[in-house]
């Protein structure tokens, strides 16, 4: 088919490929990339107006290479939304949709053909978890958080890592979902911990084994932070180039005494190979491309490879979030997920294995001289057990007389944040009363915990539907006099138990029925005295089915296109009972007329010039339907638009090493997107920033130069460059303020306070400069 570009442009002899306003942009309909290859023919001035007397139209057509189109892999993702109360204020996650959409946009995920129907490559779900104990960990108030404080032989604090206290705990809780309740092994699990914004209470994220990770939830973090931690669980590490640039601390192998051997550095991830772990080389031959709000205008924007960081790096922390994904890590994630293409949906149904098990989850300090046990419980059954590799540590079990019963050698995982996570589920020895984690080289006990003699007593919980709420009640006691905490889970129609509430001190709670979904629902209560656990299930409670959820449209409704352009509209849909619905369950109408089924629609010739309404109706297996409208406008005004100042790139970021303070430059492309004539002026007030000229006529190029020689090390500077446009009469027409950041000697991670040669392949969302 024939597709019109997004806007008219003035064709230049030497266009700036970092400026989307100097390029034709075409939106390909979904069906164009649903085959095994893609070839496009571009024709300039197809109407022959104006006439071209010199060469005619002989040089106006170009045929692209035949690009292969790869099948989208599948990524199953469970987002656990943790809610907690701290200092009387309740904090709830707000970034679930942002996390899911960022991963969907940045990762190599599209639509995949399953049983003759297209389904989203990203299959995500969320669960809301209220945790009564998490707030104290975010606030670093519990004694358990002291395990993350490293002291010398004089008891002086040498390292305070209590920022891991919350995420280590959340990862332990999520490990329950994996090993105790049988979450599919292919599913990635990410815990969202609200960032209160309070000083010293930042819940730093980290990744554990078993495709489990967690991180902070706040506007400044949402999206790429989840992409970063999920990336760790997809076998991506912190880039060596970030370490070389001083953006991340270097870690070292340990000597026989458990101390860092500075002659044996542990290398970071070899990719991306670009300087400072940027998404492309310094010559900007590889760049990112995204659709976002830049300088107050929604538009497609090139993300210069030399300016934006790979999501696994840290070298642009002064301007977070300034992260995307490099082409190298894009391909690596595709390779990691691709083996699951053939049987992505066929996770083996797991069966409970009855027995007596000890489950320990936590982290070991980089020096191996202390450990933090984030979760330690005794279970009477498991659905799965993590693999254990023999290594430099031993889990030992002792009886009440302190006699050794057994020992299991294990290796902690490589710690992406220095601290090394471990996951242990082992058979409990009869009579075990204490466990200790020991460093094998010198028998140093780095963590230990006792086990009480008696298992808590727990009654069968009752579950009663009262209007829109479910009242759950139980009784519990402990013969040892230990304080009990209670966790509540729900299973619908025999499916996996999902978490609802953690750490309750009382013996009753209320659940909103609409959050559970319909079917035969069993509630499980687990009593915990610190290690020993007891579990009881309620009688099944029949709940009414809930309608499907239309979570979002992409692009967001209200967008505008020109007549002749392709309009792609997709929907993100989930059902509490059925999960991911078949695409035949999604029915579309365009302006009241039936327009097919599926997760996406592409419109070209069918669009009238007016306000258009796409109506989506989604029906689940219970026959319940949810309907939503999405309006967008088709414009017929193809005349030259009014004058408009454009400045590209939209931000400038520099990182300097004080030992090699060479000047750095950046070129800004200044353009007039419309008709008429505009002149411009530029002004700035930073001593370290100079511009090569202060005025000119559009189009133009402005060069910026940064000189850090007089600036102290370990310093951060921000300024705004003001560029003003004036019309033909000299009147101020438009002003753009461009944020500029300079960092000298960027050190280790500190969160901001304001909370393949010769092959023809096209990787989206990347563009390669010709």
Secondary structure, 3 states (H helix, E strand, C coil): CCCCCCCCCCCCCCCCCCCHHHCCCCCCCHHHHCCCEECCEEECCCCCCCCCCCCCCCCCEEECCCEECCCCCCEEEEEEEEEEEECCEEECCCCHHHHHHHHHHHCCCCEEEECCEEEECEEEEEEEEEECCHHHHHCCCCHHHHHHEEECCCCCEEEECHHHHHHHHHHHHHHHHHHCCCCCCCCEEEEEEECCCCCCCCCCCEEECCCEEEEEECCCCCCHHHHHHHHHHCCCCCEHHHHHCCCCCCEEEECCCCCEEEEEEECCECCCCCHHHECCCCCCCEEEEEEEEECCEEEEEEECCCCCEECCCCCCHHHCCCEECCHHHHHHHHHHHHCCCCCCCCCCCCCCEEEEEEEEEEEECCCCCCEEEEEEEEEEEECCCCCCCCCCEEEEEECCCCCEEEEEEECCCCCCCCCEEEEEEEECCCCCCEEEEEECCCCEEEEEEECCCCCCEECCCEEEEECCEEEEECCEECCCCCCCEEEEEEEECCCCCEEEEEEECCCEEEEEHHHCCCEEEEEEEEEECCCCEEEEECCCEEECCCCCEEEEEECCCCCEEECCCCEEEEEEEEECCCECCCHHHEEEEECCEEEEECCEEEECCCCCCCEEEEEEEEECCCCCEEEEEEEEEEECCCCCCCCCEEEECCEEEEEECHHHCCCEEEEEEEEECCCCCCEEEEECCCCCEEECCCEEECCEEEEEEECCCCCCCCEEEEEEEEEEEECCCCCEEEEEEEEEEEEECCCCCCCCCCCCCCCCECCCCEEECC
